[in-house]
Amino acid sequence: MPSSAGPSIDTITEGGRVTQVGEGQDADESAPPVMTFGAPTAGEVLADRYELVEHINNDSAGRLVWRGVDVVLRRPVAVVLRYPGGDSATEMLQAAVAASRVIHPNLVGVYDAIDEDERAYVVREWVDGRSLREMVAEDQLDPARATAIGSSVASALAAVHATDMVHGNVHPGTVMISDDGRVVLADARTDGADSQESDIRAVGGILYFALTGHWPHAEAPLRGATAGHGRAAIPDAVRDASGAIAAPRQVRAGVPAYLDDLTMDLLDTEIAPPSSDVLAAELDRLDVPSEEHFLEETGGPLRFAADTDEEPSPLAAAGGRKVAIGIAGLLAVALVGLLIGISALGGDGDDDPQTNPVAAPTSSAPAGEATPAAAVGPLRVQDVRIVDPDSKLRDELGGANKVIDGDRNEGWGTDTYTAAKFGNRKSGMGVWLDLGALHTVKSVQVELSATGASAQLLAGTTNPPSSSSGDKDLVANYKKTPIGQPFEEHDGTRMTFDGFDADKKYRYLLLWITVLPSNDRGYQVDVQEITVQGS
């Protein structure tokens, strides 16, 4: 197949802008030479589908990393090759298969895993961006940004742990930040050397590194990297004579006390860590714009406050350095486990994400009092309509209100078409939502009638009339603001979009469907329910 089969992709490769593999994206200088017998060349097509475009680097585990193109779906991919295949590639392939079963906005999508004996390769999502290691090497992160990254990593781990799996490879080289700000975790392992607890403690390491630029896990350094040696290395934490690490506040000024405490507690093996979903909920609650003064030093935020029976917070109950949470007059609230965007294969038992109001002191609050933070919960959709820019008949617009009526058994549906892309007659169809006013939005959850659909979430600022020309103008405007990554031929019936900018507020949203799933009559999908979470 000629190299022109795939689309041209222009990618900046300087300054680490195409970090695609963890475990050290540059080979350690002390690593053995990479076996290159039979190594591929640009233009080669693997499995009659994946065209190799550009060799990016060799990682410290001896794998070749290529930028490629899926010539069937015409999308960029990362191809990670290992020589030889067979038994030596078993762990890599098993990890890829396991990772492919968990779909989450903060996890790199795994598309394929193939063993050809002489070589094996994994095909996964291409992420234009850089690793956390590279980002911190260029500049220090402010505490709010470090918290946001930790929140994304914990959310990804909560999705993995919900399937009883372990990631086993969480470090600054596998945490990637895309050019649009999305944080994703890559390169899970299945070698049995790690546990869910070690995953959670690694989040403490991520927070520590983001705040200080040092890695605190000397007993578990980056695979393929040693402190102080090789391009894959990162500095070890500052330690005293006994080997104890310095707290982030001792390394860098301006770290909030509560964030310092939480980080050190996660690293302290004598303090039982919370579960990943509890940690994700806590970090998600703290992941707010710094101008809202949620990160003030005066007393720190209220952690998990008591529920209606005044049970202690899961994090506070762990003991250690936690900020005191209870004094008379504090608002008692509940915070139920938050699993945003978890979509696993066969996940019929997924619960809807829920959050309740929490209280947090501000710099202006009197001593001993707390000011309620904005509650995160379902937002009421004030108006909804179907967007169909390519139709002259416009006979599929009825029933839009069914997607917001709370009944998951009935929704709005497309007509049945002869091909997946609306019979090749339409660029797509959408469900437009008006929240009535500007809101901070955390996530949008979409329930569909079948697997195999492709869709993306868009945001816009215009509300043109419902007509073919008005819908064309609307789609053109909204495509300028995609939210998170699109779902392509999604293997679940639930899509959760949570790539919202915390510094922005949104009123108009558009679920844009581009590929229909097949059934025994043709290609068709129903949108059963759309739920918007925010404040």
Summary of the structure (lengths in Angstrom):
residues: 535
radius of gyration: 24.0
end to end distance: 51.4
largest distance: 77.9
contacts: 1799
relative contact order: 0.10
helix: 22%
strand: 24%
